[in-house]
């Protein structure tokens, strides 16, 4: 009976010190492998799949996120402002393939 409180305390302590699933730094590399975005906040709406949102903000780019915050203190944002604002409204109209649906030929 004495071991039960110690085991419960150990499990509780492990839960407090476990790593979370959140990323600490988001980096977007452009098609030429230059950094076009680096910040602790994601450049796209992460409630959608990345292949749906990232091409709307930075076509041909790659998003890399990591749990460490190395060099993320110096924010870089070379993303076009118009594309970043327009991406939020147009994500819902994009299909699974990444393109809007084609119109019927009448």
N, C-alpha and C positions, 0 to 999 in steps of 0.2 A: 504493500500500500504506500510505502514511502516513495517508491520509484515513480508512481503515477504522476504526482505533481511535477517532478523533475522532468519527466518525459514531455508533459504538456508544455512546460516552460521552454524546453529545448525546441519543440515544434513551433511554438509561437515566436521565439527569437529567430529561427530560421526563416519564417515567413516575413518578418520585418526586414531581414537583410538580404532577401532574394532579389535578383535583378528584375527590373520591370521590362516590358516589351517595347517601351517607347524609344525612339531614336533621339539622339542628342544633337546630331548635325546632318543636314541635308546638303548635298553637293550635286549640281547639275553640270555635266560636261557637254559642251557643244559638239557639233559634228567634227570640228577640227581639234578636239580634245582640250580646248581651253575651258577654264572654269567660268561659267556664265552666272552661276548662283551658288552662294554658300551662306547658310544661316541656320539657326536653331529651329526656325519655323519651316514647315514644308512649303514648297513653291506652288503646289497644286492641292486640290481638295482630296484628301486621303480617304474619304468615304467612297470614292470611285476607284476602279482599277487604274493603275498607273499608265497602262498602255492606252487608256481612253483619254486621260487628261494631259499627260506630258506633251504629246505632239501638238496639242492646241496652244500651249504656252511656248514651247521651244522645240520646233520640228527637227528631227534627226538627232536629238540629244539623248543623254543617258543620265538617269537619276541614281545616285549612290547615297545610302544613308547608313550611319554607323552609331553605335551606342556611346562612343567616346566623343569628347568635345574638343579634340585637338585642332587648333587653327580655326575654329568656328567663331571665335570672338571677333574676328575681322570679317564683317559681313560684306559679301559681294553680290550685287544684283544688277546684272546687265540684261535682264529679260525685258522685252518690250512691254510697256505699261498697257497698251491697248489690247494686246493678246492675252495678258494675264487677267484683265477685267472681263473680256469677252468670253473667256474659257468657262467661267462659272455658269453662264446662262446657256451655253451651247452644248454642254456635256450630255444633257438628257436626250438630245436629238441624235447623238452619235450611236450607231449600231455597234454590234459586237466586233465587226471587222475594222472599226476605226473610221469609217466613212459614213456620211449620211445616205439614207436610202435613195435609190434612183427613182425618178418619176416614171410613171407609166407612159408608154408611147401610144397615143390615142389614135 
